[in-house]
Amino acid sequence: MTTHLEKEKTFFLPFNKGNNGGKGNPVVASDYRTSYLWREIWLKDSLVEILFRFVFFKQDDIRDSTGEIIDKKETVMDFMFEEIYNGLQNWVS
C-alpha cells in the first residue's frame, strides 16, 4: 500500500507480517498469504482509521485585490482519494 506513486521512488507501507523472521507473509492453510489484509487491516473501522491518518484537507484563504479574505477554498490532499472513496462506496453498499 502506498499513498503516492513516484515510479522507482515509490515507498510502500510495510504491511507484511514476516515469515519466520524473514520477508513476506506466513503460509495460511486454505487461503492466500495476504488474506490478513482484508481480515484484519481492511475492516471498515481499520480502513477508516488508515484514511484519517493519510487524508487531510488543505484550507486556503481567497483574497481580493486589497488583501481582504473573501472566501476559503478546501482541497482534499491525497493522490488516490477518489479511487479509495469509490472502492469504499462499493464495499460498504
Buried (B, 14 or more C-beta within 10 A) or exposed (E): EEBEEEEEEEEEEEEBEEEEEEEEBEEEEEEEBBEBBEEEBBEEEEBEEBBEEBBEEEEEEEEEEEEEEEEEEEEEEBBBBEEBBEEBEEEEE
